[in-house]
């Protein structure tokens, strides 16, 4: 932590600015941690962002990942499902009902398991690259 003095609205008062070593955007995103300090929680619920980091007080209100994580997962899980369907139906010659059962479990389970880390990575990358509205308010 270092002190920074300045004149302006505060009348020359010293303000404490915490300096954090920047965590990896992918590491912080996968761990669902704060993109600035890497220690605070990013989510308050399953996919709901917390209002702010409890460690460094970074405000998450401007973070918006939109549909990006879901779109990436659709492409990744769709390609995996096609490959898996081909293998199960034509290489291993499994019954069609069993193939469908496995595919449904893999796609739905994969989406539920990967959506939260994918959203965390997207928010961390927005912070790192100061993208859109996020870059103006995140410091």
C-alpha positions, -999 to +999 in steps of 0.1 A: +000+000+000+013+034-008+001+069-002-008+094-029-013+131-022-033+154-044-051+186-045-087+188-056-119+179-040-102+164-010-082+195-003-047+179-005-056+149+018-035+118+015-053+088+001-042+052+005-040+033-027-035-005-024-013-020-051-019-056-059+002-079-081-020-086-111-033-122-111-036-141-143-070-134-159-075-171-166-064-182-131-086-157-114-115-165-137-113-203-133-110-199-095-139-174-096-119-148-077-115-110-080-097-100-112-077-073-094-064-089-062-071-126-069-084-132-034-120-119-030-151-138-042-164-129-077-198-145-073-226-140-047-247-168-062-243-194-090-240-168-118-248-136-099-218-113-094-211-100-060-216-062-056-178-057-048-147-076-037-146-080+000-107-078+000-099-049-023-133-033-026-133-035-065-168-025-077-183-053-100-214-032-110-199-023-144-189-058-153-211-074-179-201-106-196-234-108-216-239-140-236-202-145-243-196-174-219-227-193-231-219-188-267-184-202-263-197-232-243-223-239-270-195-241-296-172-262-274-199-286-261-216-289-295-183-300-311-177-324-283-212-338-285-209-344-323-176-362-319-189-382-290-221-391-309-201-403-339-178-424-316-207-440-297-229-447-327-204-458-353-172-468-336-185-485-305-219-494-319-238-485-287-276-485-288-291-452-298-310-447-266-278-451-246-260-427-268-287-401-264-286-406-226-249-401-224-250-371-247-277-353-227-258-359-195-225-347-210-239-316-226-261-304-196-235-314-170-207-297-190-227-265-194-236-264-156-200-271-146-183-248-171-206-218-172-195-202-139-157-204-147-164-192-182-182-161-169-154-156-144-128-157-172-148-133-193-152-108-164-114-111-156-105-105-192-128-074-194-110-061-163-075-069-176-081-052-210-104-025-197-130-034-223-161-012-229-178+005-199-158-016-175-125+001-184-137+035-175-148+027-140-124-001-130-091+011-116 
